[in-house]
Amino acid sequence: MKAEEPDQLTLYSYWRSSAAYRVRIALNLKGLSYQTIPVNLVRDGGEQLGEDYRIINPQGLVPVLLHEGHVLTQSMAICEYLDEVFPQSPLLPADAVERAQVRSLALQIACEIHPVNNLRVQKYLRSKGSEASDSLEWMSHWMTLGFTAIEKQLDRWIHRTPGCLGEKPGLFECFLVPQVYNAERYDVDISNFEGIRQIVAHCRDLPAFFDAAPENQPDAVPD
């Protein structure tokens, strides 16, 4: 596995990675074509830990975006890069206060909910003797705590419609939909989060979200 330097957008992705899922949605919302290079996070102990991939991303994580010879990592940074380099269909509002609020909501998912629930954390917990049921309880706790706070903030959002935070989906929805996918995958109860559920239901019917869904990726495997 070697990093190429194409002019086109190339995304190193894993079908079930919620961080890669975010970037796939962002690319689709902006109408950008891209090449996918799958990185299997579970096969043979994880391709992301191999020497070749570590040359591309020393963190050993997905996603990675290649563009014009540049190697970009971390989903938030990649999404903001796309917004700055490709201004069509902006992911962030024009108003500075609203931009900060949208970033805050996205970062609550990226920095507060997701990191304590991702694959490497689950593996670490189990390596310390935690049973599978313990790690599921751990994930449910942090997702529920995070969703509870986000739901309250949605109630105060002035311009929110039932289907998205603003007039159309953007950065927040790029982060929310994958996190709800994770919650559903691990049977986390989200029935009390009506605002979140409305947004996700609306977005999932849109081509940008449907095409980015894990089950629709070229490297998806059946359960």
Secondary structure, DSSP 8 states (H G I E B T S, - for coil): ------SSEEEEE-TT-HHHHHHHHHHHHTT--EEEEE--SSGGG-GGGSHHHHHH-TT--S-EEEETTEEEESHHHHHHHHHHH--SS-SS-SSHHHHHHHHHHHHIIIIIISTTTSHHHHHHHHHTT--HHHHHHHHHHHHHHHHHHHHHHHHT-TT-BTTBSSSS--HHHHHHHHHHHHHHHTT---TT-HHHHHHHHHHHTSHHHHHHSGGGSTT----
